[in-house]
Amino acid sequence: MSNLLRNQLYDLQNAQQRPRTSLIGGYREHKLMVPMLFEGACNTEVFNQWLEHMLLPQLASGSVLVLDNASFHQSQPTRRLRR
């Protein structure tokens, strides 16, 4: 493949311009639970809506919630929901 063709193919679609589809969900007993598929990147508002209205109602008392260090997991509203 020539350099010219390689550059043309590479330049056809910029990662910043294409739509992003994201998935968040819980994992319990080797199964995905309450998955949510949405367009765009996750943020505090999206995560908290999922946490409050989808995940937390499905968790038993005493369940352990494990989160990574994503900035939206550390927000004050999220911390309040986790309690």
C-alpha atoms as one frame of an Amber mdcrd trajectory, in Angstrom:
protein
   0.000   0.000   0.000   1.489   3.352  -0.961   2.096   6.058   1.651  -0.420
   8.295  -0.096  -3.184   5.679   0.135  -2.252   4.846   3.740  -2.510   8.538
   4.701  -5.850   8.899   2.948  -7.311   5.926   4.778  -5.959   7.132   8.102
  -7.437  10.581   7.601 -10.931   9.412   6.637 -12.286   9.381  10.180 -10.954
  11.268  13.148 -11.609   9.601  16.527 -12.787  12.958  17.880 -15.551  13.198
  15.261 -17.158   9.794  15.397 -19.950   9.045  17.872 -19.054   7.147  21.024
 -21.263   4.443  22.451 -20.615   3.670  26.118 -21.739   0.896  28.440 -21.874
   0.872  32.217 -23.109  -1.970  34.369 -22.702  -3.907  37.552 -21.108  -7.315
  37.926 -22.357  -9.852  40.452 -21.919 -13.606  40.637 -20.200 -13.704  37.216
 -23.102 -11.903  35.526 -23.586  -8.413  34.124 -26.421  -6.635  35.895 -28.386
  -3.488  35.035 -26.378  -2.604  31.914 -26.951   0.823  30.408 -25.881   1.628
  26.845 -25.746   5.296  25.863 -24.248   7.688  23.339 -21.345   9.847  24.472
 -18.889   9.651  27.335 -19.815   8.958  30.930 -19.865  11.811  33.414 -21.117
  12.453  36.944 -24.704  13.106  35.884 -25.011   9.973  33.731 -23.277   7.761
  36.299 -25.343   9.052  39.225 -28.623   8.549  37.355 -27.622   4.958  36.613
 -26.376   4.397  40.167 -29.444   5.836  41.891 -32.202   4.548  39.615 -30.817
   1.286  38.241 -28.031  -0.233  40.342 -28.757   0.691  43.951 -32.357  -0.589
  43.893 -31.002  -4.008  42.794 -28.374  -4.334  45.545 -29.023  -6.167  48.778
 -28.217  -4.503  52.074 -24.526  -4.925  52.894 -23.428  -5.202  49.256 -19.951
  -3.957  48.409 -19.604  -1.336  45.679 -16.220  -1.319  43.920 -15.383   1.716
  41.766 -12.244   2.696  39.914 -10.635   6.131  40.158 -12.673   7.822  37.404
 -13.281  11.447  38.375 -17.073  11.048  38.280 -16.841   8.288  40.908 -15.250
  10.755  43.331 -17.796  13.601  43.155 -19.664  14.698  46.288 -23.088  13.709
  44.842 -21.736  10.246  44.045 -20.265   9.889  47.537 -23.657  10.737  49.046
 -25.363   8.097  46.894 -22.814   5.446  47.880 -23.676   5.726  51.569
